[in-house]
């Protein structure tokens, strides 16, 4: 009976202000004691417990316990030392029960169990308004089955369930229950997807979940949302084959997600989301088979050309053509007794990054290529940031290899204390853990290191490279960029000694023909022989321009098919079709042409203007001619452009000046 009254006292006082609690606790305690006709010893205990409740709620649990026990002991001294000590301890325990509100939790627990057991058959949405936190916001102890009831209620009335979750987060102490309910709803929705359209709508259905999501969802839910967005992009494509191609992106993402979920520590989370990932994968693979059949039956020409970013083996498949000589030379040099520094250079959009992405598929298994994009790493403004970015990219590159390699992470503390020596130690650790392997560190857009040197006023990154070359025998460096070493600041030559240059030029004519006629397997030949010759002539086998011209040709032919101006079964692209799409190619390729033009010095541009106006280069122009020939803009004679499309673009620029 005594404990009940102490709990009641805690309940009465926990809503008032601190001042009112302290003023009234004596009156309340003495009133209770008088009403129960308690002896002096017990009165001391009650007063101590009551004071503990008040001070504990106002100032904290630990302090309240101490005050409660002390008050009880003091009261015990008044009513009897031995009885006071016992009363103080009992008062402290009673206070804890009061603050935790066990006296109210027990009937509330009985109430939630009753609701749960009696509200089956889809009626749990009607019980949300009667959940214990609705009439008792101060519940501290957990309420079982609440999250389950909210998840089931969401199926019938999402708005009511979301309102309940919001109430729990903002007005009660049940934030953990709210997070569990959000996680349960997300898993339930993901697992209930049965069609492609269901997956497309996921991003909209779960848009209400706060960002970042609860820790139960971690980084898993954002991956599902990204996959849903990729599926939506596929659905919005203009042809069945393009839809088929774009589905490769979410399918590959689901496979990777399934593998990572199999290794997750939380088995329950792994199984829940793993089932959803497998279900989605089945849906997408089935849809892709259907799209492939539709594409085969479609009258339109499959749009299989990719003009833009670098080609990725997972999505572009066999579209990457040629470069066998480059792959063989890289492999031979990497396996030599003392490998040199490799420099892969060439003009913009000649396929350097694409070649590096395909490199793991074209060389021996004992060479591990690790592609690092220095364009992203150069955004770091500190040496620590650069080292962390390099380490992260190396780890991710190893995981993306056809033969996956899982590398250890560097020591975070050492990396923060002294970044590049820590990075050096880490690379040595990787060597020891992978005997028999040689690591080919491919630094794409390597010129960006100069930006880091300027931003940090330090050449430590370059010193790290030199040290790597001298002491890490199993690490080989490959730099990739659009500049030769002679075009960089003089200090670069101090760090890159024994460099072997590999030039990435335009495709050979046979390789360009293969790209035009058979970009993918089973592609119906839509070109007349004279048309292929015309494409090669205007592009000079520049790979990006070949893809762009062919892409626009297919788009133009499909527009004609839709307008019924051509028969789909007999359509063949003509030389006239190539001429018709030249203005579109110049417009769509504006970024490529603009980059090329702005990269030239004024003396280079001046000579190109003169050549377009019909002038012949003079003896004084020989140096500029040699430079523009190396850049594959002019022929060695200096009186003509190598790529007619480049000439047409510059002519267009001059007309606008």
C-alpha positions in Angstrom: 0.0 0.0 0.0 2.8 2.3 0.9 4.6 1.9 -2.5 1.4 2.5 -4.3 0.9 5.8 -2.5 4.5 6.8 -3.3 4.0 6.0 -7.0 0.8 7.9 -6.9 2.6 10.9 -5.4 5.2 10.7 -8.3 2.3 10.6 -10.8 0.6 13.7 -9.2 3.8 15.7 -9.1 5.5 14.9 -12.4 3.4 17.4 -14.4 4.0 20.5 -12.3 6.8 23.0 -12.4 9.9 22.4 -10.4 9.0 25.2 -7.9 5.5 23.8 -7.3 6.9 20.3 -6.8 9.3 21.3 -4.1 6.7 23.5 -2.3 4.0 20.9 -2.3 5.8 17.6 -1.7 5.8 18.0 2.1 2.1 18.7 2.2 1.3 15.8 0.0 3.6 13.4 1.9 2.3 14.4 5.3 -1.3 14.2 4.1 -0.8 10.6 2.9 0.9 9.7 6.2 -1.8 11.2 8.3 -4.5 9.5 6.2 -2.9 6.1 6.7 -2.1 6.8 10.4 1.6 5.9 9.9 4.1 5.9 12.7 7.0 8.5 12.8 9.6 6.1 11.3 7.4 5.5 8.3 6.5 9.1 8.0 10.2 9.8 7.6 10.4 7.1 4.9 7.4 8.6 3.0 8.8 12.1 3.2 12.1 10.9 2.0 10.6 9.0 -0.9 8.3 11.9 -1.8 11.1 14.4 -1.8 13.2 11.9 -3.9 10.4 11.7 -6.5 10.1 15.5 -6.7 13.8 16.3 -6.9 14.4 13.3 -9.1 11.9 14.4 -11.7 13.0 17.9 -11.5 16.8 17.4 -11.4 17.7 13.9 -12.5 17.4 10.3 -11.5 20.8 9.9 -9.7 20.4 13.0 -7.7 16.8 12.1 -6.8 17.9 8.6 -5.5 20.5 10.2 -3.3 18.1 12.8 -1.9 15.4 10.2 -1.4 17.6 7.9 0.5 19.2 10.7 2.5 15.7 12.1 3.3 14.6 8.7 4.4 17.7 8.3 6.6 17.2 11.7 8.1 13.5 11.0 8.8 14.6 7.7 10.3 16.9 9.5 12.7 14.0 11.5 13.9 11.8 8.4 14.3 14.5 5.8 15.0 17.9 5.2 13.5 17.4 1.6 12.4 13.9 2.2 11.1 15.1 5.3 9.3 17.8 3.5 7.3 15.4 0.8 6.2 12.9 3.4 5.4 15.4 5.4 3.4 16.4 2.4 1.3 12.8 1.5 0.8 12.0 5.1 -0.1 14.8 5.1 -2.7 13.4 1.9 -4.3 9.9 3.3 -4.2 11.2 6.5 -5.8 12.8 4.5 -8.7 9.5 2.6 -9.2 7.7 6.0 -9.2 10.0 7.7 -11.7 9.9 4.6 -14.0 6.2 4.7 -13.4 6.0 0.9 -12.9 2.7 1.4 -11.1 1.1 2.8 -14.2 3.1 0.7 -16.7 1.6 -2.6 -15.3 -2.0 -1.8 -16.1 -0.9 -0.1 -19.4 0.9 -3.3 -20.3 -2.2 -5.3 -19.6 -4.1 -2.8 -21.8 -1.8 -3.0 -24.8 -1.9 -6.8 -24.6 -5.7 -6.7 -24.6 -5.7 -4.4 -27.6 -3.3 -6.6 -29.5 -5.1 -9.8 -28.9 -8.6 -8.5 -29.5 -7.9 -6.3 -32.6 -7.0 -9.0 -35.2 -8.6 -9.4 -38.6 -7.4 -6.1 -40.0 -9.0 -3.9 -37.2 -5.8 -2.7 -35.6 -6.0 0.6 -37.4 -9.1 1.3 -35.1 -7.0 0.8 -32.0 -4.3 3.5 -32.8 -6.3 6.1 -30.9 -6.4 3.9 -27.8 -2.7 3.1 -27.5 -1.4 3.9 -24.0 0.8 6.9 -25.0 -2.4 8.6 -26.2 -3.5 9.1 -22.6 -0.2 8.8 -20.9 2.6 10.7 -22.7 5.1 10.0 -19.9 5.5 6.3 -20.4 9.2 5.4 -20.1 9.2 1.6 -20.1 8.7 -0.1 -23.5 5.3 -1.1 -24.7 5.4 -4.4 -26.6 3.5 -5.0 -29.9 2.9 -1.2 -30.5 5.3 -1.2 -33.6 3.6 -4.3 -34.9 0.2 -2.8 -34.6 1.3 0.4 -36.4 2.9 -1.6 -39.2 -0.4 -3.6 -39.8 -2.5 -0.4 -39.4 -0.4 1.2 -42.2 -1.7 -1.3 -44.7 -5.3 -0.1 -44.1 -4.8 3.6 -43.3 -1.3 5.0 -44.0 -2.3 8.5 -42.9 -3.4 7.3 -39.4 -0.3 5.2 -39.0 2.0 8.1 -40.0 0.1 10.5 -37.6 0.6 8.0 -34.8 4.4 7.7 -35.6 4.7 11.5 -35.6 2.8 11.7 -32.3 5.2 9.2 -30.7 8.2 11.1 -32.0 7.2 14.6 -30.9 5.0 14.1 -27.9 6.1 11.0 -26.0 9.2 9.0 -24.8 8.5 6.3 -27.4 10.9 7.4 -30.2 12.4 3.9 -30.3 9.0 2.4 -31.0 8.4 4.9 -33.7 11.8 4.0 -35.4 10.9 0.3 -35.2 7.5 1.0 -36.8 9.1 3.0 -39.6 11.6 0.2 -40.2 8.8 -2.4 -40.2 6.7 -0.4 -42.6 9.6 0.1 -45.0 10.4 -3.7 -45.0 6.7 -4.6 -45.4 6.3 -2.3 -48.4 9.5 -3.5 -50.1 8.5 -7.1 -49.7 5.0 -6.6 -51.0 6.2 -5.4 -54.4 4.9 -7.8 -57.1 5.2 -5.8 -60.3 7.6 -3.4 -61.9 5.1 -0.6 -61.3 5.2 -1.3 -57.6 9.0 -0.9 -57.5 8.7 2.4 -59.5 6.2 3.8 -56.9 8.5 2.9 -53.9 10.2 6.2 -53.9 6.9 8.0 -53.7 5.5 5.7 -51.0 8.4 6.1 -48.7 9.1 9.7 -49.3 7.7 10.6 -45.9 10.4 8.7 -44.0 12.8 11.2 -42.4 16.3 11.7 -43.7 18.6 10.3 -42.5 16.4 7.3 -41.8 16.3 5.4 -38.5 19.5 3.4 -37.7 17.5 0.2 -38.3 17.3 1.2 -41.9 20.8 2.5 -42.0 22.2 2.8 -45.6 20.0 0.0 -46.9 16.8 1.9 -47.5 18.6 4.7 -49.6 20.0 1.9 -51.8 16.5 0.6 -52.4 15.2 4.1 -53.2 18.1 4.6 -55.7 17.2 1.3 -57.4 13.6 2.4 -57.6 14.6 5.6 -59.3 16.7 3.7 -61.8 13.8 1.5 -62.6 11.7 4.6 -63.1 14.3 5.9 -65.5 14.1 2.6 -67.4 10.3 2.9 -67.6 10.5 6.4 -69.1 12.9 5.3 -71.9 11.6 5.7 -75.5 12.0 2.1 -76.8 11.7 -1.5 -75.4 15.4 -2.1 -76.1 16.5 1.1 -74.3 14.3 0.0 -71.3 15.9 -3.4 -71.5 19.4 -1.8 -71.4 18.7 0.6 -68.5 17.3 -2.2 -66.4 20.9 -3.6 -66.2 21.8 -0.8 -63.8 19.2 -1.7 -61.0 19.7 -5.4 -61.6 23.5 -5.1 -61.0 22.8 -2.9 -58.0 20.4 -5.5 -56.5 22.9 -8.2 -56.9 25.6 -6.2 -55.1 23.1 -5.3 -52.4 22.2 -9.0 -51.9 25.8 -9.9 -51.5 26.4 -7.2 -48.9 23.2 -8.1 -47.0 24.5 -11.7 -46.7 27.5 -10.3 -44.7 25.6 -7.9 -42.4 25.9 -8.4 -38.7 22.2 -8.0 -37.8 20.8 -11.3 -39.1 17.2 -10.1 -38.8 17.8 -7.0 -40.9 19.8 -9.0 -43.4 17.0 -11.6 -43.9 14.2 -9.0 -44.0 15.9 -6.8 -46.6 17.6 -9.8 -48.3 14.2 -11.3 -49.1 13.1 -8.0 -50.6 16.2 -7.7 -52.7 15.8 -11.2 -54.1 12.1 -10.6 -54.8 12.9 -7.4 -56.7 15.7 -9.1 -58.6 13.2 -11.7 -59.8 10.7 -9.1 -60.9 13.3 -7.1 -62.8 14.9 -10.1 -64.5 11.4 -11.2 -65.6 10.6 -7.7 -66.9 13.9 -7.6 -68.8 13.1 -10.9 -70.6 9.8 -9.5 -71.6 11.3 -6.3 -72.9 13.9 -8.2 -74.9 11.1 -10.1 -76.6 9.3 -6.8 -77.3 12.5 -5.3 -78.7 12.9 -8.2 -81.1 9.4 -7.7 -82.4 9.5 -3.9 -82.4 9.6 -2.1 -85.8 11.9 0.5 -84.4 15.7 0.2 -84.6 17.3 -0.6 -81.2 19.2 2.4 -79.8 22.4 0.7 -78.7 24.9 3.5 -79.1 26.3 5.4 -76.1 27.6 8.9 -76.7 28.6 10.6 -73.5 30.3 9.3 -70.4 32.9 6.6 -70.3 31.8 3.0 -71.0 31.2 0.7 -68.0 31.7 -3.0 -68.6 28.6 -3.9 -66.5 26.3 -1.8 -68.6 28.0 -1.2 -71.9 29.0 -4.9 -72.3 30.9 -5.4 -75.6 30.5 -1.8 -77.0 34.1 -1.1 -76.2 36.1 -1.9 -79.3 39.8 -2.3 -80.1 42.7 -1.1 -77.9 44.2 -4.6 -77.9 47.7 -3.2 -78.4 47.3 -0.9 -75.4 46.1 -3.7 -73.1 49.0 -6.0 -74.2 51.6 -3.3 -73.7 50.3 -2.4 -70.2 50.3 -6.1 -69.2 53.8 -6.7 -70.6 55.3 -3.6 -68.8 53.4 -4.4 -65.5 54.9 -7.9 -65.4 58.5 -6.8 -66.3 61.3 -7.1 -63.7 61.4 -3.3 -63.0 58.1 -1.8 -64.3 58.3 1.8 -65.4 55.7 4.5 -64.6 53.0 4.2 -67.3 51.5 7.3 -68.8 48.4 6.8 -70.8 47.7 10.0 -72.6 45.5 11.2 -75.5 42.8 13.8 -76.4 39.5 14.2 -74.7 36.9 11.5 -75.3 39.4 9.1 -76.9 38.5 6.3 -74.5 41.2 6.4 -71.8 38.8 6.1 -68.9 36.8 3.4 -70.7 40.0 1.5 -71.4 40.9 1.6 -67.7 37.5 0.3 -66.7 37.8 -2.6 -69.1 41.4 -3.3 -68.2 40.6 -5.9 -65.4 38.8 -8.0 -68.1 41.7 -7.9 -70.5 44.8 -8.7 -68.5 46.1 -11.6 -66.3 44.6 -12.4 -62.9 47.8 -11.7 -61.0 47.6 -8.0 -61.9 45.1 -6.1 -59.9 44.1 -2.8 -61.6 42.7 -0.2 -59.1 41.1 2.8 -60.8 41.2 6.1 -58.9 39.5 9.3 -60.2 41.8 12.2 -59.2 39.2 14.7 -60.5 37.1 13.8 -57.4 40.1 13.5 -55.1 41.4 16.9 -56.1 38.3 18.5 -54.4 40.1 17.8 -51.1 41.6 21.0 -49.6 43.8 19.2 -47.0 46.4 16.4 -47.2 44.3 14.3 -44.8 41.2 14.7 -47.0 43.2 13.6 -50.1 44.7 10.6 -48.4 41.3 9.5 -47.1 39.7 9.9 -50.5 42.5 7.9 -52.2 42.1 5.1 -49.6 38.4 5.0 -50.0 38.6 4.9 -53.8 41.2 2.1 -53.8 39.0 0.0 -51.5 35.9 0.5 -53.7 37.8 -0.2 -56.9 39.0 -3.5 -55.5 35.4 -4.5 -54.6 34.2 -3.7 -58.1 36.7 -6.0 -59.8 35.4 -9.1 -61.7 37.4 -11.1 -59.1 36.5 -9.1 -56.0 39.3 -8.2 -53.7 38.4 -7.0 -50.2 41.1 -4.8 -48.8 41.5 -3.8 -45.1 40.9 -0.2 -44.1 43.8 2.0 -43.1 44.2 3.1 -39.5 42.0 6.1 -39.1 44.0 7.7 -36.2 47.3 7.3 -38.1 45.8 8.6 -41.2 44.6 11.7 -39.3 48.0 12.2 -37.6 50.3 11.8 -40.6 48.3 10.9 -43.8 50.8 9.8 -46.4 53.2 7.8 -44.2 50.1 6.0 -42.9 49.0 5.4 -46.5 52.4 4.0 -47.3 52.1 1.6 -44.3 48.7 0.6 -45.5 49.9 -0.3 -49.0 52.6 -2.5 -47.5 49.9 -4.3 -45.4 47.9 -4.9 -48.6 51.0 -6.4 -50.2 51.5 -8.8 -47.3 47.8 -9.9 -47.4 47.9 -10.6 -51.2 51.0 -12.6 -52.0 51.6 -13.2 -55.7 49.7 -10.1 -56.8 50.9 -6.9 -58.4 48.8 -3.8 -57.9 48.4 -1.4 -60.8 47.3 1.9 -59.3 45.6 3.8 -62.2 45.4 7.5 -61.4 42.9 9.0 -63.9 43.0 12.7 -64.6 46.4 12.8 -63.0 47.0 16.5 -63.9 44.5 17.3 -61.1 47.3 16.5 -58.6 48.7 19.9 -59.5 45.6 21.5 -58.1 46.1 19.7 -54.8 49.8 20.9 -54.7 48.6 24.5 -55.2 45.7 24.2 -52.7 47.8 22.7 -49.9 51.1 24.5 -50.8 52.7 21.1 -50.4 54.4 18.5 -52.7 53.8 15.7 -50.2 51.5 13.9 -52.6 54.2 13.9 -55.2 56.8 12.8 -52.6 54.5 9.9 -51.8 54.4 8.9 -55.4 58.2 8.9 -55.7 58.5 6.9 -52.5 56.0 4.4 -53.8 58.0 4.0 -57.0 61.2 3.4 -55.1 60.1 1.2 -52.2 56.8 -0.6 -53.1 57.9 -3.1 -55.7 54.5 -4.7 -56.0 52.8 -1.4 -56.8 52.9 -0.1 -60.3 51.7 3.4 -61.2 49.7 4.3 -64.3 48.9 7.9 -64.9 46.1 8.8 -67.4 45.3 12.2 -68.8 45.2 14.5 -71.8 48.7 16.0 -71.2 52.2 14.8 -71.8 54.8 15.4 -69.1 56.4 18.1 -71.2 53.1 20.1 -71.0 53.1 20.1 -67.2 55.0 22.4 -64.7 58.7 21.6 -64.5 58.6 20.1 -61.0 56.7 17.1 -62.3 59.8 15.8 -64.0 61.6 15.5 -60.7 59.0 13.0 -59.5 58.1 11.0 -62.5 61.4 9.3 -63.6 61.5 6.3 -65.9 58.1 7.0 -67.5 56.8 5.0 -70.4 54.2 6.9 -72.5 51.3 5.0 -74.1 49.3 7.1 -76.6 45.6 6.6 -76.9 44.7 7.8 -80.4 41.7 7.3 -82.6 40.3 3.9 -83.5 41.7 2.0 -86.4 39.3 1.9 -89.3 38.5 -1.8 -88.9 37.7 -1.1 -85.2 35.4 1.8 -86.1 33.6 -0.3 -88.7 33.0 -2.9 -86.1 31.6 -0.3 -83.7 29.3 1.0 -86.4 28.0 -2.3 -87.7 28.0 -4.5 -84.6 28.0 -2.3 -81.5 26.2 -5.2 -79.7 25.5 -8.8 -80.5 22.7 -9.6 -83.0 22.4 -6.0 -84.1 20.7 -5.7 -87.5 23.0 -4.0 -90.0 21.2 -0.8 -90.9 24.0 0.8 -93.0 24.9 0.7 -96.6 28.6 0.3 -97.3 28.8 3.9 -98.5 27.2 5.1 -95.3 29.8 3.5 -93.2 32.5 5.1 -95.3 30.8 8.5 -94.8 30.7 8.1 -91.0 34.4 7.2 -90.9 35.2 10.1 -93.1 33.5 12.8 -91.0 34.6 11.4 -87.7 38.1 10.2 -88.6 37.4 7.2 -86.3 37.3 9.4 -83.2 35.3 7.0 -80.9 33.1 9.6 -79.2 32.1 11.1 -82.5 31.5 7.7 -84.1 29.1 6.9 -81.2 27.4 10.3 -81.5 26.9 10.2 -85.2 25.5 6.6 -85.1 23.2 7.5 -82.1 21.7 10.5 -84.0 21.3 8.4 -87.1 19.3 5.8 -85.3 17.1 8.5 -83.7 16.5 10.1 -87.1 15.6 6.7 -88.7 13.2 5.9 -85.9 11.4 9.2 -86.3 11.0 8.4 -89.9 9.6 5.0 -89.1 7.1 6.5 -86.6 5.9 8.9 -89.3 5.6 6.0 -91.7 7.9 7.6 -94.2 10.1 4.5 -94.2 9.5 0.8 -94.0 11.1 -0.6 -90.9 12.0 -4.0 -92.4 13.9 -2.5 -95.3 15.3 0.8 -93.8 19.0 1.5 -94.5 20.9 4.6 -93.5 22.2 6.5 -96.5 25.0 9.1 -97.0 22.3 11.7 -97.3 21.0 10.7 -93.8 24.6 11.3 -92.4 24.6 14.8 -94.0 21.2 15.6 -92.6 22.2 14.9 -89.0 25.5 16.8 -89.0 23.9 20.0 -87.5 22.4 18.0 -84.7 25.7 16.3 -84.0 27.5 19.6 -83.8 24.8 20.8 -81.3 24.7 17.7 -79.2 28.5 17.5 -79.1 29.0 21.1 -78.2 30.7 20.4 -74.9 33.3 18.2 -76.6 34.0 20.7 -79.3 34.0 23.6 -76.8 36.5 21.9 -74.5 38.8 21.2 -77.5 38.6 24.8 -78.6 39.2 26.4 -75.2 42.2 24.1 -74.5 44.1 25.7 -77.3 46.4 28.7 -77.0 45.6 31.8 -78.9 48.4 31.1 -81.4 46.9 27.7 -82.1 43.4 29.3 -82.7 44.9 32.0 -84.9 46.5 29.4 -87.2 43.3 27.3 -87.4 41.3 30.5 -88.4 43.8 31.2 -91.1 43.6 27.6 -92.5 39.8 27.8 -92.6 40.1 31.1 -94.5 42.3 29.3 -97.1 45.8 30.4 -96.0 48.8 28.0 -96.0 50.9 27.7 -92.9 54.3 29.5 -93.2 57.7 28.5 -92.0 57.1 30.3 -88.7 54.1 28.2 -88.1 56.0 24.9 -88.0 56.1 24.7 -84.2 52.3 25.3 -83.9 51.7 22.8 -86.7 53.7 20.1 -84.8 51.8 20.8 -81.6 48.3 20.6 -83.3 49.4 17.5 -85.1 50.3 15.8 -81.8 46.8 16.9 -80.6 45.3 15.2 -83.6 43.7 18.4 -84.9 45.8 19.0 -88.1 47.4 16.6 -90.5 51.2 16.5 -90.5 51.3 18.8 -93.6 49.4 21.4 -91.5 47.0 22.4 -94.3 44.0 20.3 -93.3 42.0 19.1 -90.3 42.1 15.5 -89.3 38.5 15.4 -88.2 36.1 17.2 -90.6 33.5 17.6 -87.8 36.0 19.6 -85.8 36.5 21.9 -88.9 32.8 22.3 -89.3 32.4 23.3 -85.7 35.2 25.9 -85.9 33.7 27.3 -89.1 30.4 27.7 -87.3 32.2 29.5 -84.5 33.8 31.9 -86.9 30.5 32.7 -88.6 29.1 33.6 -85.2 32.0 36.0 -84.3 
